[in-house]
Every structure is written in C-alpha cells, then in structure tokens.
Amino acid sequence: MTTRGLTPTIMKVFSGIQPTGALHIGNYLGAIKQWVELQEKNECVFCIVDLHALTSPYQPETLQNLILEKAIVYLAAGVNPEKATIFVQSEVKEHSELAWLLNTITPIGDLNRMTQYKEKSKKFKQNVNAGLLNYPILMAADILLYQTDIVPVGQDQKQHIEITRTIARKFNQKFGQTFKVPEAKLPNAGAKIMSLTQPTKKMSKTDPPESRIGLFDEPEEIKAKIMKAVTDTGKTIKYNEKLKPGVSNLLTIYSLFSGKTVKELEKKFKGKGYAELKKSLSELLINSLESFRRKKKELLCREVYVKEILEQGRKRAQIIASSTIADVRKKMGLT
C-alpha cells in the first residue's frame, strides 16, 4: 500500500514449507511464486518447518538430507538470501516455547474443527497424534513470533491463518497488545491446483507421483504425466470446474505458466482436441521449469554454501524471535 508523498509501507512476511515430500507446481504457484515477488519490497522470513513434518510418518535417518534439499529448492525457485531470511524451524527454540504458551489459551474445540486435522486423521489412522491436533498452534507460533503482517499461502491453509488471527486477538485481549494480527495472502489465481489423476481433489505431495508435476521433474516425466492426465467426456476445450474439472485444471495450469487468460486459451484451442492441449502444455511446463532444474543441480554441488545461508538465517531469526518471546513471557507473568 502506498500513500502519496510517503515511502511505501514495508510489510513483514512469513511462510514455510515442510521438508518432507517433493514440491510440485501447486506449491510453487500457491506459495513460493508469491515469496519471490514479495521479497523485493518487504521484510521476508521463510522457514523450513521440520517440526511440523514430525506429525506425519517420516524416516528420521533421511530428515537432515531432506531439510538441506528443501533449502536448495527455495534457492533454486528464486528465494534470494540477500533479500530474505531462510532458516530451519527447529533451530530456533522459541517456536516450540511459544507454541506451548499459545496452547494454554486455545480452545480444543477450535482445533477439532480444523479440516486438515480431519483429513490427516483419516489418511494416517495409525498415527493420529496430539501434534497433529496442535499443528495449527505451532503454525500460529511460527507466524506470530515474527510480528507478521501477511502470510502468503494456498487456499488449503487459509483456515490455519484464521485460527492464528483468533489466537493473536485472544492473547492481546487477555495479556495486552503483543502480536500483530496477520492477513492471509492468496494468489489471484491458482490458489488451488488440482490433481492430474483426480481433478476434483487438490494436488498433494503425499499422493502418487503421477498425480502431480514436481517442480524439478525431468522433461520426459512432465510429458508422460500431462499426456496421461484425466480429462473429461466430450471434446470441447472449455473451462467449467463442475462439468469439466480435468480440462479446467489443465487450462488453469496453462494460464498461470503462460500469462494468458483462460478465455485466450479457449480461443487458441477452439476446434482442437485434448491431445493437442496436453502436448502444448507439456512443452510449456518443460521450458518454464528448465531453469529450476538447472539451478538445483548447481546448488547440490555447493552444500557448504547452502548450510552457511541457513546458519546466517538462523541468527537473524533468533534475534527477532527472542525479542518476541521475552515480551510474551513478561506479559504472562513468567519473568
């Protein structure tokens, strides 16, 4: 937001992604693409949320490698360590401390209503743990620690931002003004990219590989997945989420990577078949993601450099987080 004659307001931005699971184009369009744009004019903190990853089944022996790989993904996708703070969540202990403190003011009924908790409880029936239930509180702690103004997220995380706002207001009311009440920032379009195999369901990194386009998939993988993507009955290439979810999803992806409107694409493919749409989309994605693949390969050979970025990020994050937690402890009577 700008005011005539005044310097544009610098906003504080926070977001993070779990280290487990390969990032796909839905993650990129829903979150990281926004990060890259926001870092140019704002104060950005981007975290690898490894503590969140512990709530779902994972392999402890591979976790550190996955954390390093996710840092490489951030950098390859365009996050600039000179313009944004990048660090690992568990290395800043204030995240865990604030999460516990916020637990004491959050009604359990609010947590039981969370859509993600319900979905993951069904998906991982043998691992319905307290951490899964309290996931939104840790996420609230992540955000509130850095006095965040805006949180760039996909549509699926909007509910978690709402409970974060509720927690912030409740704390401020009970203990005095302490936290900013953050806003969710959704992309203008593409906040929800759907599965290639089940186009009525969101694209997910925990679903089979053929259901998603990974941010670093090789050209032959991209082509194979797009050509096998579920379409719909009929032959007309027309956007209609209810009647033609498969084709609508492909048009959405095409639009976001090409910069063309869906209407322009409907005109472009008028009278043409699904195979032609898929072939053209495959070529577009292969070309669009080529720079990501190249940068990732370069960074995989520079492990020391990536670890130094994370350490510098940790130091910057620690300064902000320790200041916030000191204020919280004082307000709650702990110091």
C-alpha positions in Angstrom: 0.0 0.0 0.0 1.4 3.4 -0.9 0.4 6.9 0.2 1.0 10.0 -2.0 4.3 11.6 -0.9 5.2 8.8 1.5 7.5 5.9 1.3 5.7 2.6 0.5 5.0 0.6 3.7 7.4 -2.4 4.2 5.4 -5.4 5.3 6.6 -8.3 7.4 6.1 -11.6 5.6 6.4 -15.2 7.0 5.8 -18.5 5.3 7.2 -22.0 5.4 7.1 -25.5 3.8 7.7 -28.9 5.3 11.0 -30.7 4.3 9.2 -34.0 3.6 7.6 -34.6 0.2 8.7 -33.3 -3.2 7.4 -29.8 -4.1 5.0 -29.6 -7.0 3.7 -26.8 -9.2 0.8 -26.3 -6.9 3.2 -25.4 -4.0 5.1 -23.1 -6.3 2.1 -21.2 -7.6 0.3 -21.2 -4.2 3.3 -20.0 -2.1 6.8 -19.8 -3.5 6.0 -17.7 -6.5 4.5 -15.2 -4.1 7.6 -15.3 -1.9 9.8 -14.4 -4.8 7.6 -11.4 -5.7 7.2 -10.3 -2.0 10.9 -10.4 -1.1 11.6 -7.5 -3.5 9.9 -4.8 -1.3 9.2 -6.4 2.0 10.9 -7.9 5.1 10.6 -11.7 4.5 11.2 -14.7 6.7 10.9 -18.1 5.0 11.2 -21.2 7.1 11.7 -25.0 6.6 9.2 -26.3 9.1 10.7 -29.5 10.2 8.8 -29.7 13.5 5.5 -29.8 11.5 6.9 -32.7 9.5 7.1 -34.9 12.6 3.3 -35.1 12.9 3.1 -37.5 9.9 5.0 -40.7 9.3 8.7 -40.0 8.2 12.1 -41.6 8.2 14.4 -40.0 10.8 17.6 -41.1 9.0 16.7 -39.0 5.9 15.3 -35.9 7.6 18.5 -33.9 7.6 19.1 -34.5 3.9 15.5 -33.5 3.2 16.0 -30.3 5.1 19.1 -29.4 3.1 17.3 -30.3 -0.1 14.4 -28.1 0.7 16.7 -25.2 1.3 18.2 -25.8 -2.2 14.6 -25.9 -3.5 13.9 -22.4 -2.0 17.1 -21.0 -3.6 16.5 -22.7 -6.9 13.0 -21.4 -7.1 14.2 -17.8 -6.7 14.3 -17.0 -3.0 17.2 -14.6 -2.5 19.1 -15.0 0.8 20.3 -11.4 0.5 16.7 -10.2 0.5 15.0 -12.8 2.7 15.8 -14.8 5.9 15.9 -18.6 5.3 16.3 -20.9 8.3 15.2 -24.2 9.9 12.3 -24.0 12.3 13.7 -26.4 15.0 17.0 -24.5 15.2 15.1 -21.5 16.8 13.8 -22.9 20.1 11.3 -20.0 20.6 9.0 -21.7 18.0 8.4 -24.6 20.4 8.2 -22.4 23.5 5.6 -20.0 22.0 3.6 -22.9 20.7 3.3 -24.3 24.3 2.3 -20.9 25.7 -0.4 -20.5 23.0 -1.7 -24.0 23.8 -2.9 -22.6 27.1 -5.3 -20.1 25.5 -6.5 -22.1 22.5 -9.9 -24.0 23.0 -9.6 -27.6 21.9 -13.0 -27.3 20.1 -11.3 -24.9 17.6 -8.6 -27.5 16.9 -11.2 -30.3 16.4 -12.8 -28.3 13.6 -9.7 -27.9 11.5 -10.2 -29.5 8.1 -6.6 -30.6 7.7 -6.8 -32.4 11.1 -9.9 -34.3 10.0 -8.3 -35.2 6.6 -5.0 -36.4 8.0 -6.7 -38.3 10.8 -8.4 -40.4 8.1 -5.3 -40.7 6.0 -2.9 -41.7 8.8 -5.3 -43.7 11.0 -2.4 -45.4 12.9 -0.7 -42.1 13.7 -3.4 -39.7 15.0 -1.1 -37.9 17.5 -1.5 -34.8 19.7 1.0 -33.0 17.4 -1.4 -33.4 14.5 -4.2 -31.8 16.5 -2.0 -29.0 17.8 -0.4 -28.4 14.3 -2.3 -25.0 13.9 -0.9 -23.7 17.2 2.7 -24.4 16.2 1.9 -22.7 12.9 0.4 -19.7 14.8 3.6 -19.5 16.9 5.7 -19.6 13.7 3.8 -16.6 12.3 3.3 -14.5 15.4 6.9 -14.8 16.6 8.0 -12.5 13.7 5.2 -9.9 14.1 4.0 -10.9 10.7 1.7 -8.7 8.6 1.0 -11.1 5.7 1.3 -14.9 5.2 1.4 -16.0 1.5 -0.4 -19.3 1.4 -2.5 -21.6 -0.8 -6.3 -21.9 -0.3 -5.8 -25.0 1.8 -4.0 -23.1 4.5 -6.5 -20.2 4.8 -8.3 -21.9 7.8 -5.0 -22.1 9.7 -4.4 -18.4 9.2 -7.9 -17.7 10.6 -7.2 -19.6 13.8 -3.8 -17.8 14.0 -5.7 -14.5 13.9 -8.2 -15.7 16.6 -5.3 -16.8 18.8 -3.5 -13.4 18.4 -6.6 -11.4 19.2 -7.3 -13.6 22.3 -3.8 -13.2 23.6 -3.8 -9.5 23.1 -7.2 -9.2 24.8 -6.1 -11.3 27.8 -2.5 -10.1 28.3 -2.3 -6.8 26.5 -1.2 -5.8 23.0 1.6 -8.2 22.0 1.0 -9.6 18.5 0.1 -8.2 15.1 -3.0 -9.9 13.7 -1.7 -11.3 10.3 -3.5 -11.5 7.0 -3.5 -14.4 4.6 -2.3 -13.5 1.1 -3.8 -15.9 -1.5 -2.6 -15.8 -5.2 -5.0 -14.0 -7.5 -5.5 -17.3 -9.3 -4.2 -20.8 -8.9 -4.5 -20.9 -5.2 -5.7 -24.5 -5.6 -4.1 -26.6 -8.4 -5.9 -29.9 -8.7 -4.6 -33.5 -9.0 -3.8 -34.7 -12.5 -5.4 -38.1 -11.8 -8.3 -36.9 -9.6 -9.1 -33.3 -10.8 -11.8 -32.8 -8.1 -9.1 -33.2 -5.4 -6.2 -30.8 -4.6 -2.7 -31.6 -6.0 -0.8 -33.1 -3.0 2.8 -34.1 -2.4 1.7 -37.1 -0.4 -0.3 -38.6 -3.3 1.2 -40.8 -6.0 3.8 -39.1 -8.3 1.6 -39.4 -11.4 -0.9 -37.1 -9.8 1.4 -34.1 -9.7 4.1 -32.2 -11.7 7.1 -31.9 -9.5 9.0 -28.6 -9.6 12.1 -30.5 -10.7 10.6 -33.2 -12.8 12.6 -34.1 -15.9 11.1 -33.3 -19.3 10.1 -36.9 -20.1 8.3 -37.2 -16.7 6.4 -34.0 -17.3 5.3 -35.1 -20.8 4.2 -38.6 -19.5 2.2 -37.2 -16.6 0.4 -34.5 -18.7 -0.4 -36.9 -21.5 -2.0 -39.3 -19.0 -3.8 -36.6 -17.1 -7.5 -37.2 -16.6 -9.7 -35.1 -18.9 -13.5 -35.3 -19.3 -16.2 -36.6 -21.6 -16.7 -34.6 -24.8 -14.2 -32.9 -26.9 -14.6 -29.2 -26.3 -11.8 -27.4 -24.6 -13.9 -25.1 -22.3 -13.4 -24.0 -18.7 -16.1 -25.4 -16.4 -15.0 -26.6 -12.9 -18.2 -28.6 -12.2 -18.7 -30.2 -15.6 -15.1 -30.4 -16.9 -12.8 -30.4 -13.9 -9.9 -32.2 -15.7 -9.8 -29.8 -18.7 -10.4 -26.8 -16.4 -7.4 -27.8 -14.3 -5.1 -28.1 -17.3 -6.3 -24.7 -18.6 -5.6 -23.1 -15.1 -2.1 -24.5 -15.1 -1.5 -23.4 -18.7 -2.8 -19.9 -17.9 -0.6 -19.4 -14.8 2.6 -20.5 -16.6 1.9 -18.7 -19.9 0.4 -15.5 -18.6 -2.5 -15.9 -21.0 -6.1 -15.7 -19.7 -8.3 -18.8 -19.8 -10.5 -17.1 -22.4 -7.5 -16.6 -24.6 -6.6 -20.3 -24.3 -10.2 -21.4 -25.0 -9.9 -19.4 -28.2 -6.4 -20.7 -29.0 -7.6 -24.4 -28.7 -11.0 -23.9 -30.3 -11.8 -26.8 -32.5 -8.7 -28.7 -31.3 -8.6 -31.9 -29.2 -7.4 -32.7 -25.7 -4.2 -34.3 -27.1 -3.1 -31.0 -28.7 -3.8 -29.1 -25.4 -1.8 -31.6 -23.5 1.1 -31.6 -25.9 1.3 -27.8 -25.9 1.0 -27.7 -22.1 3.8 -30.3 -21.7 6.2 -28.1 -23.8 5.3 -25.0 -21.8 6.0 -26.7 -18.5 9.2 -28.3 -19.7 10.5 -24.9 -20.8 9.2 -23.0 -17.7 10.7 -25.4 -15.2 14.1 -25.8 -17.0 15.8 -23.0 -15.0 14.7 -24.6 -11.7 16.2 -27.9 -12.7 19.5 -26.3 -13.7 19.8 -24.2 -10.5 19.0 -27.2 -8.3 21.8 -29.3 -9.9 24.3 -26.4 -9.4 23.3 -26.0 -5.7 23.6 -29.7 -5.0 27.3 -29.3 -5.5 27.5 -26.4 -3.1 26.4 -27.9 0.3 28.7 -25.7 2.4 27.3 -22.6 0.8 23.7 -23.6 1.5 24.4 -24.5 5.1 26.0 -21.1 5.6 22.9 -19.4 4.3 20.8 -21.4 6.8 23.1 -20.5 9.7 23.0 -16.8 8.8 19.3 -17.0 8.6 19.0 -18.7 12.0 21.0 -15.9 13.6 18.7 -13.2 12.1 15.5 -15.2 13.0 16.8 -15.8 16.6 17.2 -12.1 17.2 13.5 -11.4 16.3 12.1 -14.5 18.0 13.9 -13.9 21.3 12.6 -10.4 21.5 9.1 -11.5 20.9 9.3 -14.4 23.4 10.7 -12.1 26.1 7.7 -9.8 25.7 5.3 -12.8 25.9 6.9 -14.2 29.0 6.7 -10.9 30.7 3.1 -10.4 29.8 2.2 -13.9 31.0 4.0 -13.4 34.3 6.8 -15.8 33.6 9.6 -13.2 34.2 
